[in-house]
Amino acid sequence: MEKIRTALIGCGKVGATHALAYKTLENSQFSAVCGSNLEKTKAFSKAYDIPAYTDITKMIEENDIQAVSICTPHPLHAELICQASKAGAHVLCEKPLAVTLQECDMAIHACEKAGVKLSVISQRRYYPAVARMANAIQSGKIGRPVIGTMTVLGWRSPEYYLLDPWRGKWITEGGGVMVNQTVHQLDLLQWMMGPIAEVFGYWDNFNHPSVEVEDTAVAVIRFKNGAIGQFLVSNSQKPGFYGKIHIHGESSASVGVQVEGGTPYISGISSVVDPSFNDIWTIPGEEANLEIWQNQDREMAKSIDPMNYYHHLQIQDFLDSILQDTEPPINGYEGRKAVELFTAVYRSQRDGKPVSFPLPVEQDDSFDGRYSFLPYSRR
């Protein structure tokens, strides 16, 4: 079997998940790791018996690296994608692709110019309950989607923001609950409902006075097919954690998924993840499948490590796209869509009005609306 020489950029918590995949997947030869802290990177590399670097280009050239995963804090993604692609490596980037549209476009253009592939992690698309729901919508079983709702309510403690020095700050995290904790769910909502026409939104920070970024956001969405939707996301509610996406069709049939449940997931910290399952299914003739699928998904969750399994599936697809010279299922343009959605909420609050899509790229001091507006709760 042909093997791809793979490497890792960023050896923090989620980096361990990518390293495990590259170490165990049959068509990967895990060959090097690069990090900004040499001592920490050497400790990481020792566990995998691979060389450690602080220079991306040097790592790629000296080890003939063909593909890299970028697992650093979000504001670093775009520049690292540019460096890796210029050196000739295909790139798989952790979510989000970047924190601004300008950086997204810079990263996409760099990969296209270098002739390499770019993919963005969105492993929740691989959940059986999510895939089942998306397939039903795409095959027309509910007719035209006309209402889409997404809610994620959870909690992040003050101790969470002390786990890493970059957490909770605009300049080093790029944003809060929309950018970090719920960008996957934003991706799923827009993926299932289709292209967006307009967004009106608010954000605020209610329960985290030591943190700069938003802990809560809400938005109303008009989609290009005429449908409407909304989302409410928050790190400000405890105890427990849940995330639900429900799509209602013009046929009056509905499908839904509880994507998250139980306790909040933190990469490299959480040891248990509750299984995702379909919680609404009213497609005529398929209603009885709901209990069957729920049991299947719960049983499957007992036989796998969900914190690694779905990452491995997407990483395998990424490697396959390189070997087969096909487009990755979740490419840079797909990854950009979630960034455009949360950017619209920041700009909508800044401007006090709905924001039309596509959003123009801005180059000003407001950081796409993050800097220019003091949250209502802190006035």
DOMAR-374097 format. One record per residue (C-alpha): x, y, z. Coordinates in steps of 0.001 Angstrom, whole numbers, padded with zeros to 6 digits, always signed. Each point is the difference from the previous one (the first is absolute). Layout:
<sites>
XYZ ...
</sites>
This chain:
<sites>
+000000+000000+000000 +001258+003430-000935 +000709+002130+003054 -000117+003763+000369 +002707+001625+002095 -001969+001968+002581 +000905+002562+002650 -001597+002080+002718 +000176+003752+000643 -001015+000775+003568 +000266-002670+002667 -002659+001038+002491 -003148-001817+001062 -001687-000535-003363 +003406-000622-001590 +000133-003289+001888 -003145-001144-001834 +001567+000730-003393 +003271-001638+001025 -001816-003187+001012 -001759-000094-003366 +003196+000565-001963 +001755-002656+002072 -002684-002664-000472 -001522+000557-003459 +001429-002459-002534 +000690+002537-002738 +001823+002426+002325 +003650+000086+000953 +000124+002409+002925 +003371+001686-000447 +000431+003279+001933 -001517+002594+002298 +000439+003782+000158 -000791+002351+002881 +000903+003446+001254 +001312-001347+003325 +002965-002280-000749 +000086-001632+003434 -003700-000863-000131 +000270-001142-003613 +002951-002274+000783 -001957-001607+002839 -002890-000605-002402 +002269-001356-002751 +001657-002447+002373 -003289-001810+000527 -000263-000633-003750 +003706-000445-000756 +000025+002787-002580 +002136+003157-000332 -001083+003325+001501 +000196+003371-001762 -000841+003632+000554 +000323+000894-003718 -002821-001238-002256 +001843+000316-003296 +003057-001792+001356 -002162-002819+001380 -001815-000506-003303 +003116+000150-002158 +002263-002167+002177 -002613-002735+000421 -001663+000151-003419 -003328+000672+001711 -003022-000287-002275 -002830+000909+002402 -000269+001907+003272 -002652+000617+002626 -000155+003463+001567 -001126-000175+003634 +000996+003391+001392 -002148+002805+001453 -002376+001402-002611 +001639+003361-000792 +003154-001827-001131 -001733-002252-002521 +000147+002151-003121 +003695+000876+000201 +000970-003606+000727 -002130-001255-002895 +001843+002421-002274 +003399-001181+001244 -000830-003685-000304 -001567+000289-003450 +002899+002088-001319 +002326-002798+001116 -002089-002455-002013 -002127-001785+002609 -003715-000711-000139 -001752+001492+003041 -002669-001212+002410 -000938+002799+002407 -001865-000222+003271 -003171+002095+000308 -000522+002810-000699 +001926+000531-003232 +000917+003497+001253 -001569+002767+002057 -000582+002551-002791 -001175-000264-003581 +003154+001735-001168 +002107-002738+001596 -002255-002725-001420 +000485+001355-003506 +003742+000336+000537 +000227-003660+001050 -002195-001279-002841 +001912+002021-002593 +003364-001202+001338 -001014-003647-000361 -001448+000520-003464 +003151+001817-001113 +002184-002808+001362 -002193-002685-001562 -000641-001772+003321 -003199-001095+001687 -001574+001800+002959 -002511-001598+002342 -001600+001163+003256 -000961-002251+002896 -003757-000364+000439 -000187-003518+001367 -003581+000327+001243 -001161-000324-003622 +001133-003629+000368 -002252-000783+002971 -002530-002675-001141 -002975+002000+001322 +001218+003157-001762 +000744-001813-003282 -003422-001699+000149 -001672+003377+000408 +002011+001697-002760 -000734-002861-002408 -003743+000274+000681 +000041+003733-000725 +002166-000309-003108 -002176-002781-001423 -003119+002157+000354 -001770-002051+002668 -001231+003106+001853 -000441+002130-003088 +001641+003400+000000 +001498+000787+003417 -001968+003014+001268 +000951+000316+003697 +003356-000769+001581 +000832+000372+003684 +003209-000605+001913 +000493+000308+003751 +003133-000726+002004 -000102+000778+003719 +002960-000837+002184 +002524+001368+002455 +003652+000918+000070 +001464+000568+003456 +002661+002596+000881 +002422-002933+000313 -000634-000923-003637 +001353+003341-001172 +003151-000582+002049 +000793-003278-001791 +001921+001891-002692 +001204+003625-000099 -001700+000678-003338 -003537-000739+001196 -002550+002766+000500 +001849+002814-001806 -000986+001554-003325 +003536+000180-001358 +000993-003595+000871 -003323-001858-000295 -001799+002133-002561 -003357-000317+001692 -001962-001943+002564 -002867-002442-000128 -000637+000452-003746 +003632-000275-001049 +001162-002741+002331 -002708-002040+001680 -002855-000027-002565 +001569+000581-003407 -000691-003683-000765 -003716+000452+000627 -000065+003202-002068 +001579-002041-002783 -002672-002695+000276 -002886+002486-000046 +001153+001792-003147 +001001-003310-001661 -003489-001429+000446 -001967+003162-000768 +002020+001276-002940 +001411+003396-001041 -000762+003015+002207 -001505+003268-001238 -000100+002132+003160 +000828-000107+003732 -000998+002184+002934 +001677-000776+003288 +001127+001012+003468 +002807-001156+002252 +000929+000689+003609 +002037-001167+002978 -002238-000691+003008 +001838-002261+002442 +003720+000302-000705 +001261+003418+001192 +003662-001036-000284 -000413-000959-003667 -000070+002373-002992 -001876-002154-002506 -003723-000698-000290 -001542-002785+002052 -003445+000273-001636 -001326+000754-003480 -003343-000098-001799 -000890+000525-003655 -002895-000108-002444 +000796-001260-003505 -001721+000326-003361 +001222-002629-002447 +000204+000451-003756 -002693-002636-000586 -002423+002169+002014 +000276-002044+003209 +000528+001575+003393 +002041-001153+002970 +001541+000970+003296 +002711-001023+002387 +000692+000585+003683 +003369-001004+001430 +001408+000593+003458 +002832-000970+002337 -001952+001683+002756 -002428-002703+001126 +000622-002812+002462 -000205-002750+001020 +000185-002357-002922 +000379+000498-003689 -002062-000698-003074 -000135+000961-003654 -002940-000583-002324 -000661+000665-003681 -003520-000329-001386 -001014+000435-003632 -003644+000280-001032 -001086-000451-003630 -002786+001416-002149 -001554-003494-000013 -000543+000492+003775 +002480-002793+000741 +002834+000714+002424 +003392-001513+000776 +002289+000771+002904 +003150-000970+001807 +001365+000477+003476 +003609+000523-000980 +001301+000563+003514 -001150-001147+003401 +001232-000532+003522 +003111+001942+000948 +001891+002476-002213 +002714-001563-002140 +003526+001376+000331 +002735-001399-002266 +002604-001903+001953 -001981+000355+003243 -003341-001756-000409 -000078-003748+000508 -003673-000633-000816 -002143+001282-002874 -003721-000749-000117 -001125-001430-003361 -001731+002175-002544 -003498-001214-000916 -003040+000984-002048 -002623+001475+002322 -002692+000958-002555 -000989-001945-003125 -003473+000445-001499 +000606-001017-003616 -003062-002053-001008 +000702-003721+000217 +003256+000492+001889 -001240+001072+003426 +000593-003452+001499 +003672+000151-000988 +000736+002615+002667 +000252-002426+002917 +001943-002513-002106 +002553+002614-001039 +000353+001329+003533 +000812-003489+001264 +002446-000590-002861 +001832+003255+000638 +000247-000617+003728 +001354-003513-000577 +002527+001254-002546 +001205+002659+002455 +000884-002772+002460 +002367-001641-002496 +001969+003062-001084 +001851+002959+001461 -002169+002785-001436 +002554+002661+000912 +002421-001542-002502 -002127-002176-002302 -001698+002734-002039 +003194+002014-000320 +001632-003139-001370 -002769-000398-002597 +000506+003514-001325 +003779-000258+000104 -000256-003255-001964 -002154+001771-002602 +002568+002796-000187 +002827-002462-000674 -002141-001848-002549 -000670+003257-001860 +003761+000489-000336 +000622-003532-001262 -002940+000138-002405 +000507+003662-000949 -003581+000939+000854 -001459+002943+001907 -000229-000540+003774 -003631-000313+001177 +000363+003097+002213 +002300+002344-001893 +001104+003546+000728 -003115+001546-001515 -002206-002177+002206 +002053+000991+003039 -000364+003676-000902 -003807-000148+000217 -000088-000354+003781 +002438+002909+000324 -002256+002144-002189 -002976-000876+002233 +001562+000990+003315 +001602+003051-001623 -003490+001114-001053 -001156-000051+003631 +002923+002161+001135 -000616+002493-002813 -003777+000010+000494 +000350+001060+003625 +002630+002594-000915 -002172+001499-002755 -003389-000491+001685 -001601-001548-003065 -000245-003220-002021 +003063-001000-001995 -000402-001203-003597 +001992-002858-001521 +002550-000348-001433 +001881+002136+002516 +002653+002291-001443 +003470-000400+001454 +000768+002831+002425 +003404+001393+000864 -000479+002379+002913 +000680+000270+003727 -003305-001473+001181 +001129-003630-000455 -003268-000696-001858 -002063+001604+002750 +001659-001598+002996 +001857+003093+001199 -002417+002779-000806 -002959-000891+002156 -000144-000269+003790 -002482-002755+000988 -003278+001340+001326 +000515-001746+003338 +003244+001905+000588 -001075+003518-000943 
</sites>
